[in-house]
Amino acid sequence: MVLLHRFSLLLFKPSCRGLLKLRVCRNLLIFTWKHHGLSSFPRILGVRQVSVSSAQASLFCPGGRGDGNIKEKLSLQDVASLLKNKQCQRVVVMAGAGVSTPSGIPDFRSPGSGLYSNLQQYDIPYPEAIFELDYFFQNPKPFFLLAHELYPGNYRPNSAHYFLRLLHDKGLLLRLYTQNIDGLERVAGIPPSKLVEAHGTFATATCTVCRRSYAGQEFRVDVMEGRVPQCPVCTGLIKPDIVFFGEELPQRFFLYLADFPLADLLFIIGTSLEVEPFASLASAARSSIPRVLINRDLVGPFISQSPRYNDVTQLGDVISGVETLVSLLGWTEELRELIQRETEKLDAQQKDS
Ligand SMILES: [Zn+2]
């Protein structure tokens, strides 16, 4: 499995053009790879044995949860029942900007309200320059102004973040893949081991010259006082580990090669599924498991392909959608208590700092 994983990893760098397919046949997990332009047939990379419990078997079977070939459309209530009855307990979540905008974090892509539209104050030639390495080396100040804005403390997690924290507390969260760079998942108390911050994080930083790693916290004072942080060893420019245009995604992103075949439920929350390769993860889960989209609009495979019987959509306001699910789960009071406890903790921390 390790060799296979490495092999897959080599093939699946973001620059590679192709499609990795994982499918389950009986109790075998089959990896195939289709490279655009090389062959019209996917190549079999390997096969791994998986054990399938009876509960999962009911999800795997061609007839879905129904009998025979009748595929009864799954509802949000059904998904809540699957979670409550622990029939789904390896939940993978994909989260995007829509999870953070209710906390006041500017959205990168919404016209008008988006971050790009608000960048005039940074005096940069064009909005995307703030995430371009060439521009960063020439003028790192606009990026550090953004860093100052997004450093932990300015914004608070909302009930969507705390719902994900509850999933973790109940042992149901396999992994949370987030496109957000605001770190609110960490602030909500989800441990870094459960996170894949696909577009990077301010929690760690790297010297652009000697490549030494630092905790983001070490440069907090510099960032807060408007200084560009420098490496204490070589005086090189320190760059928080945010993924810039053209940079490779963090190695942790490739955890999806193991996570998505194991997932028994996929939540897609608050994302337009427009940025690759993150967007393609939505199709990386097994077709037999329920996918739940909680989002303002239909996006990605939920509009471009014929709907699956086990695709569930909860459209409209993201927070309302999450709260509807929480209510169906019977977790409303628990979530309220968690938010109260964590808010008091954050208030106390803010007082001390
Ligand atoms: Zn250095």
Boltz pocket constraint, residues with backbone or C-beta under 6 A from the ligand:
constraints:
  - pocket:
      binder: B
      contacts: [[A, 207], [A, 208], [A, 209], [A, 210], [A, 211], [A, 212], [A, 231], [A, 232], [A, 233], [A, 234], [A, 235], [A, 236]]
      max_distance: 6.0
